[in-house]
Amino acid sequence: MRLGKEILSSISPQSTVNTPVQSRKSGGTRWWIVWTLFFSTAINYISRQTFSVLSPVIAAQFHLSHADLSKIFGAFQISYALTWLLGGLLLVTIGTRIGLTVAVIFWSAVNILTAFASSVFGFAIFRFMLGIGEGFNWPGASKAVAEWFPKQERSLAVGIFDSGSSVGGAVAALAIPWIALAFGWRWAFVFSGMLGFLWLIAWLRIYHPLNRHPRVTPGEVALIQAGNTISKSERQGLQRWLDLAKNRNVWGIALGRALTDPIWWFYVFWLPQYLSDARGFSLRRIALFAWIPFVAADLGNLTGGLISGYCIRKGIPVIRARTWVCAISCLPILAGIPAARVHSPSLALGLICVALWGYASWSTMGLTLPSDLFPHDVVATVTGLSGLAAGLAGAAFTFAVGISVDRFSYRPAFLAAGLLPLLATACLFLLVRPPTENPVKMPLPKSVGVSESD
């Protein structure tokens, strides 16, 4: 896809590189926004992880099999995947500010109501509804980053907000068991649900569109516009969808995420149950140790963003920097394969930490690529398409894990989780091209500098 001369200037090192002094003098509103998105992501993960962390207790109380658990986990993933796509389209219409406000209210209320579930069907329904609300977070955050950050800062910005998933997972693994032990597992859902309502206070004060923000400085607007000359594509409606369907970059991003996100879902949803089943961990021991892999993933988010940003500042083309970080990140992900075979629980956790560190670095690049390759008003749609592919693939993988564990063991799942990123990275190298090399043409975008959406 050719996006015109504007893109050529926007991805060249000369036009995108700003010195740290320039960035500091420009103002910091965009960093307040991305850290607010970090907390929404963390709360998002605390909410979704509440059931996963409590699954050993809930499964024992209601006599659930691993196949039953996979149905509950999978219900969330299916609705979550659909919302990644539909949420991206809706955010283009109603804007990030309103969209995320409604989404957080919805998922927080649903998470509180999950405390009243008492069957596989009940948990699955509430998890399905939770996925509808939580699916808005990443398309919305990606859209905000595309609007508020110049190209050379985007990978770090994505790494910051995406690291909220690891922090949220760690907080859930550490805090939710203690709340359940002290007050009962149903109150843990109420606690995690209330956090979203507190976040809304900060969100509504801090975030406004770039062109209408009451506190952004002219210098910061100039810095952002200097690195963001792409704003809106001219084709709309059906023609835009046809163009995206033919675009090799869309397919590369979607396949890459479809082959890597199942790894994250596996560790996120199944780790507490695995520690209980295979390693004999009680809920108390899960609280003491299950948070550690999420800290490793948090470091991976930041590592990937920092390394690719450094490479871009040194003059390496943007897409080349992103894809090579993905390639290098495959190596630590392989450490998850022997985790299921070692006898020491400590060594197994250490290997899982290394694998999640590598995955998170890869994931940061995958989430950044849409804003590198497409106009602002298309970013949420492309992110939604890739999220749909990733969610459906993740749901299929989750169902397969449940059947595999009931019939065999966790080992096949660990093996697949280690090898899938190799295929994902191959898809990136084969399909993803900078806009000047993409053979599918799209019209020149309107270079208006900032997003007009709300």
C-alpha distance (Angstrom), angle and dihedral (degrees) to the residues before:
residue distance angle dihedral
M1 . . .
R2 3.78 . .
L3 3.76 114.4 .
G4 3.79 97.2 -179.3
K5 3.73 137.7 -114.8
E6 3.79 93.0 -46.6
I7 3.79 90.4 69.9
L8 3.76 92.9 48.0
S9 3.76 90.5 60.0
S10 3.79 94.1 40.9
I11 3.80 95.3 57.0
S12 3.76 98.5 41.1
P13 3.79 115.4 105.6
Q14 3.79 92.0 -125.2
S15 3.78 93.9 58.5
T16 3.77 100.5 39.5
V17 3.75 104.6 41.7
N18 3.78 117.2 95.6
T19 3.76 123.2 175.1
P20 3.80 119.9 -115.6
V21 3.82 88.9 -112.3
Q22 3.80 91.1 56.5
S23 3.80 91.1 48.8
R24 3.80 92.9 50.6
K25 3.81 93.5 48.4
S26 3.81 92.9 48.7
G27 3.81 95.8 67.5
G28 3.80 135.8 -102.3
T29 3.80 107.6 -112.8
R30 3.80 91.8 114.4
W31 3.81 90.4 56.1
W32 3.80 91.7 52.4
I33 3.79 87.2 53.4
V34 3.79 96.0 49.4
W35 3.81 92.1 48.2
T36 3.79 89.2 50.9
L37 3.81 87.1 53.6
F38 3.81 87.9 49.2
F39 3.81 89.2 59.9
S40 3.81 93.0 46.3
T41 3.79 88.3 53.3
A42 3.80 91.9 47.7
I43 3.81 91.9 50.3
N44 3.80 89.1 45.3
Y45 3.80 89.2 58.0
I46 3.78 95.6 42.8
S47 3.81 87.5 56.3
R48 3.79 96.6 47.8
Q49 3.81 93.6 41.4
T50 3.78 94.2 53.7
F51 3.79 91.7 84.4
S52 3.82 94.2 41.1
V53 3.80 93.3 52.2
L54 3.81 91.2 47.0
S55 3.82 94.8 42.5
P56 3.84 94.9 102.6
V57 3.83 90.1 55.7
I58 3.82 95.6 40.9
A59 3.81 92.9 44.6
A60 3.79 90.6 51.9
Q61 3.82 93.6 47.3
F62 3.81 95.6 48.0
H63 3.85 97.4 30.5
L64 3.81 95.3 -119.1
S65 3.80 121.8 177.4
H66 3.80 123.4 -143.1
A67 3.81 87.8 -103.1
D68 3.83 88.4 55.9
L69 3.79 90.2 50.6
S70 3.80 90.8 49.4
K71 3.82 89.3 55.0
I72 3.81 90.8 52.8
F73 3.80 92.8 45.4
G74 3.80 91.5 43.6
A75 3.81 93.8 51.5
F76 3.79 88.6 61.7
Q77 3.79 93.1 47.0
I78 3.81 95.2 50.9
S79 3.81 95.2 52.2
Y80 3.79 90.5 39.2
A81 3.80 90.6 54.6
L82 3.80 93.3 49.0
T83 3.79 91.2 48.7
W84 3.80 91.8 52.0
L85 3.81 86.5 64.3
L86 3.80 101.3 35.0
G87 3.78 91.1 37.6
G88 3.78 90.7 56.2
L89 3.79 90.6 53.1
L90 3.80 92.6 46.2
L91 3.80 92.5 48.9
V92 3.80 89.7 55.9
T93 3.81 87.7 57.1
I94 3.82 104.0 40.0
G95 3.81 100.1 24.3
T96 3.78 134.9 -120.5
R97 3.80 97.4 -82.1
I98 3.80 96.9 55.9
G99 3.79 94.7 33.1
L100 3.80 96.8 55.9
T101 3.80 91.6 41.9
V102 3.81 92.3 57.6
A103 3.82 92.2 41.2
V104 3.82 94.3 53.2
I105 3.80 92.6 47.6
F106 3.81 90.3 50.4
W107 3.81 98.6 46.7
S108 3.82 92.7 43.7
A109 3.80 92.3 53.0
V110 3.81 92.3 46.4
N111 3.79 91.8 49.8
I112 3.81 90.7 54.1
L113 3.81 90.8 49.4
T114 3.82 90.6 53.1
A115 3.80 86.4 76.5
F116 3.81 87.8 75.3
A117 3.85 95.6 56.9
S118 3.81 119.1 110.6
S119 3.82 107.3 167.4
V120 3.79 141.8 48.2
F121 3.80 89.6 -101.6
G122 3.79 93.1 48.6
F123 3.78 94.7 49.0
A124 3.81 91.1 44.7
I125 3.83 92.4 52.4
F126 3.78 93.6 50.1
R127 3.80 91.8 44.6
F128 3.81 89.7 50.6
M129 3.80 89.8 52.9
L130 3.81 91.0 45.6
G131 3.80 89.8 55.8
I132 3.81 90.5 54.2
G133 3.80 91.5 59.2
E134 3.79 99.0 37.2
G135 3.79 93.3 49.4
F136 3.81 90.4 75.1
N137 3.79 95.2 64.1
W138 3.81 101.7 78.4
P139 3.82 99.1 40.6
G140 3.80 88.2 47.1
A141 3.78 94.7 47.1
S142 3.82 92.0 45.5
K143 3.80 90.0 50.2
A144 3.80 90.9 50.8
V145 3.82 91.8 49.6
A146 3.80 91.4 49.4
E147 3.81 89.5 52.1
W148 3.81 99.0 42.1
F149 3.83 106.3 34.9
P150 3.81 133.4 63.8
K151 3.77 115.2 -126.3
Q152 3.80 97.4 -99.7
E153 3.83 91.4 56.3
R154 3.79 99.0 43.0
S155 3.79 99.4 88.2
L156 3.80 90.6 52.9
A157 3.82 90.9 46.0
V158 3.81 90.8 50.1
G159 3.79 89.2 46.2
I160 3.81 90.0 53.5
F161 3.80 98.1 50.3
D162 3.81 93.3 37.1
S163 3.80 90.6 52.0
G164 3.78 85.8 66.5
S165 3.80 86.4 77.1
S166 3.79 90.6 61.4
V167 3.79 93.5 43.4
G168 3.79 90.9 47.6
G169 3.78 91.2 48.7
A170 3.80 90.7 49.7
V171 3.81 93.2 47.6
A172 3.80 90.7 48.5
A173 3.80 92.7 49.4
L174 3.79 90.7 48.5
A175 3.82 102.9 39.0
I176 3.81 107.5 28.6
P177 3.84 95.8 64.6
W178 3.80 91.9 51.5
I179 3.82 91.5 49.4
A180 3.81 89.4 49.2
L181 3.79 92.4 48.1
A182 3.81 91.7 48.8
F183 3.81 101.9 40.0
G184 3.81 107.8 8.8
W185 3.79 130.5 -89.3
R186 3.82 95.1 -85.8
W187 3.80 91.9 62.8
A188 3.80 89.6 55.4
F189 3.81 88.8 67.9
V190 3.80 90.8 51.1
F191 3.81 91.7 51.1
S192 3.80 95.2 49.7
G193 3.80 91.7 44.6
M194 3.81 93.7 54.8
L195 3.81 92.8 58.0
G196 3.81 92.8 73.3
F197 3.78 92.9 59.1
L198 3.80 90.6 53.9
W199 3.81 90.7 50.9
L200 3.80 92.1 56.3
I201 3.81 90.8 68.4
A202 3.80 91.7 62.5
W203 3.81 95.1 38.7
L204 3.80 96.4 55.1
R205 3.80 91.1 49.4
I206 3.81 99.5 43.7
Y207 3.81 106.3 37.2
H208 3.81 124.5 70.2
P209 3.82 129.2 142.1
L210 3.80 113.0 -81.7
N211 3.79 94.5 -114.2
R212 3.83 92.6 51.4
H213 3.79 104.5 33.1
P214 3.83 110.7 132.8
R215 3.82 95.9 -149.1
V216 3.80 107.1 35.8
T217 3.81 114.5 114.1
P218 3.82 124.2 -128.0
G219 3.80 88.5 -119.8
E220 3.77 92.3 57.1
V221 3.81 91.8 47.4
A222 3.81 89.0 51.6
L223 3.80 91.8 49.8
I224 3.80 92.3 50.3
Q225 3.80 93.8 45.6
A226 3.81 91.6 48.2
G227 3.80 89.3 61.6
N228 3.81 96.2 35.2
T229 3.76 113.6 58.3
I230 3.80 92.6 145.8
S231 3.78 113.2 83.3
K232 3.78 116.6 141.1
S233 3.79 135.3 13.1
E234 3.78 118.3 -137.6
R235 3.80 98.6 -137.1
Q236 3.78 115.9 82.7
G237 3.80 138.5 175.2
L238 3.79 120.8 10.0
Q239 3.80 94.5 -5.8
R240 3.79 91.3 58.8
W241 3.81 90.8 52.3
L242 3.79 91.6 49.2
D243 3.79 90.3 51.0
L244 3.80 91.6 49.5
A245 3.81 91.9 47.6
K246 3.82 89.7 56.6
N247 3.78 94.9 43.6
R248 3.79 114.4 108.3
N249 3.81 91.5 -156.0
V250 3.80 90.5 60.5
W251 3.79 90.4 51.9
G252 3.80 92.7 46.0
I253 3.79 92.9 51.4
A254 3.82 93.3 43.6
L255 3.81 94.8 48.1
G256 3.78 91.6 43.9
R257 3.78 92.4 54.7
A258 3.82 93.7 40.6
L259 3.80 88.7 58.3
T260 3.81 97.0 44.3
D261 3.81 107.8 35.0
P262 3.83 92.6 66.8
I263 3.81 86.4 65.9
W264 3.78 91.1 59.0
W265 3.80 93.3 44.3
F266 3.79 90.0 50.9
Y267 3.78 94.6 54.1
V268 3.81 94.7 37.7
F269 3.80 97.5 49.4
W270 3.78 102.6 29.1
L271 3.82 105.0 34.9
P272 3.85 96.8 86.7
Q273 3.81 90.8 45.4
Y274 3.81 91.1 46.0
L275 3.80 91.6 51.2
S276 3.81 88.9 50.7
D277 3.82 96.9 43.7
A278 3.80 103.6 36.7
R279 3.81 102.7 23.5
G280 3.80 100.8 33.3
F281 3.82 95.8 -123.6
S282 3.79 118.6 168.6
L283 3.81 120.4 -143.2
R284 3.80 88.2 -98.1
R285 3.83 92.4 54.0
I286 3.81 90.3 46.1
A287 3.81 87.5 57.1
L288 3.81 90.7 50.8
F289 3.82 98.2 48.9
A290 3.84 114.4 13.1
W291 3.82 93.1 78.7
I292 3.81 94.2 62.5
P293 3.86 97.8 78.6
F294 3.80 89.7 54.1
V295 3.80 90.8 57.1
A296 3.81 88.0 53.6
A297 3.81 89.1 51.6
D298 3.80 89.7 50.0
L299 3.81 89.5 56.3
G300 3.79 88.9 48.9
N301 3.81 91.7 55.4
L302 3.78 91.5 53.8
T303 3.81 94.6 39.8
G304 3.80 93.2 55.0
G305 3.79 92.7 47.0
L306 3.79 94.6 46.9
I307 3.80 95.6 46.3
S308 3.80 95.6 48.1
G309 3.81 91.3 44.5
Y310 3.81 90.0 51.0
C311 3.81 91.5 50.2
I312 3.81 91.3 50.7
R313 3.80 91.9 50.2
K314 3.81 87.8 52.6
G315 3.78 90.1 57.3
I316 3.81 102.2 -97.7
P317 3.83 110.0 142.9
V318 3.79 112.7 -98.7
I319 3.81 99.0 -118.6
R320 3.78 93.4 43.5
A321 3.80 90.3 53.0
R322 3.80 91.8 50.2
T323 3.81 96.6 47.7
W324 3.79 95.0 46.0
V325 3.80 90.8 51.7
C326 3.82 86.2 54.3
A327 3.79 91.0 50.8
I328 3.80 93.8 50.6
S329 3.81 90.9 45.2
C330 3.81 90.6 61.9
L331 3.81 91.0 71.8
P332 3.82 98.5 66.6
I333 3.82 91.0 41.4
L334 3.81 88.1 66.2
A335 3.81 88.6 66.6
G336 3.80 88.7 78.9
I337 3.81 92.4 69.7
P338 3.83 97.2 73.3
A339 3.84 92.3 39.1
A340 3.81 91.3 88.8
R341 3.82 92.7 49.7
V342 3.80 104.5 48.2
H343 3.79 118.1 95.0
S344 3.78 98.2 -141.3
P345 3.84 115.2 84.3
S346 3.81 89.2 -154.9
L347 3.79 92.4 54.2
A348 3.80 90.8 46.1
L349 3.81 90.5 53.3
G350 3.79 90.2 47.2
L351 3.81 91.9 53.6
I352 3.81 91.0 46.8
C353 3.82 88.4 52.3
V354 3.80 91.1 54.3
A355 3.82 91.3 48.1
L356 3.81 93.5 50.1
W357 3.80 91.1 46.9
G358 3.80 89.0 57.4
Y359 3.79 93.7 43.4
A360 3.80 93.1 51.6
S361 3.79 91.5 51.4
W362 3.82 89.6 51.6
S363 3.79 92.1 45.8
T364 3.80 93.5 53.9
M365 3.79 89.7 58.3
G366 3.80 92.0 46.8
L367 3.80 91.3 53.1
T368 3.80 92.4 46.7
L369 3.81 97.9 50.9
P370 3.85 96.9 76.9
S371 3.82 91.7 58.6
D372 3.82 89.7 45.5
L373 3.79 94.5 52.9
F374 3.81 108.6 31.3
P375 3.83 141.2 51.2
H376 3.80 116.8 -92.8
D377 3.78 95.5 -105.2
V378 3.83 90.6 53.2
V379 3.81 97.2 46.7
A380 3.82 95.3 83.4
T381 3.83 90.8 48.0
V382 3.81 94.3 49.7
T383 3.79 90.5 44.3
G384 3.80 88.2 50.3
L385 3.81 92.9 50.2
S386 3.79 91.8 50.3
G387 3.80 90.1 45.6
L388 3.81 90.4 52.3
A389 3.80 90.9 53.0
A390 3.80 91.8 45.0
G391 3.79 94.3 47.3
L392 3.79 95.4 48.7
A393 3.80 91.2 46.7
G394 3.79 89.4 47.3
A395 3.81 91.7 51.1
A396 3.81 90.9 51.0
F397 3.80 90.1 49.2
T398 3.82 90.7 48.8
F399 3.82 92.3 52.5
A400 3.81 89.2 48.2
V401 3.81 91.7 50.9
G402 3.81 91.5 52.5
I403 3.81 92.1 51.9
S404 3.82 92.8 42.6
V405 3.80 94.2 51.2
D406 3.82 92.9 47.8
R407 3.81 91.3 50.0
F408 3.80 104.2 29.6
S409 3.81 126.0 -6.7
Y410 3.81 143.8 -79.7
R411 3.82 93.0 -83.4
P412 3.84 98.4 91.0
A413 3.81 89.6 52.5
F414 3.80 93.2 51.7
L415 3.81 90.1 48.7
A416 3.80 93.6 51.2
A417 3.81 91.6 45.6
G418 3.79 89.8 56.1
L419 3.80 97.1 48.3
L420 3.81 104.1 39.5
P421 3.84 95.0 76.3
L422 3.80 90.0 62.5
L423 3.81 89.6 61.5
A424 3.80 91.0 43.4
T425 3.79 92.5 54.1
A426 3.80 91.3 47.2
C427 3.83 88.0 55.9
L428 3.80 90.5 53.5
F429 3.80 93.7 50.8
L430 3.80 92.8 45.4
L431 3.81 99.3 44.1
V432 3.80 113.5 21.0
R433 3.80 116.1 87.0
P434 3.80 133.0 167.7
P435 3.82 110.9 -99.4
T436 3.83 92.3 -100.9
E437 3.82 90.4 59.0
N438 3.80 99.2 42.2
P439 3.80 108.8 107.4
V440 3.83 95.9 -155.2
K441 3.79 107.4 90.6
M442 3.75 127.1 -141.1
P443 3.79 126.8 176.8
L444 3.76 122.5 -92.7
P445 3.77 111.8 -82.9
K446 3.76 121.5 -120.3
S447 3.79 102.5 -102.8
V448 3.77 98.9 -143.7
G449 3.78 96.9 145.5
V450 3.81 101.1 -133.5
S451 3.76 135.2 45.1
E452 3.77 117.2 -96.2
S453 3.76 94.0 -158.4
D454 3.77 122.5 105.3
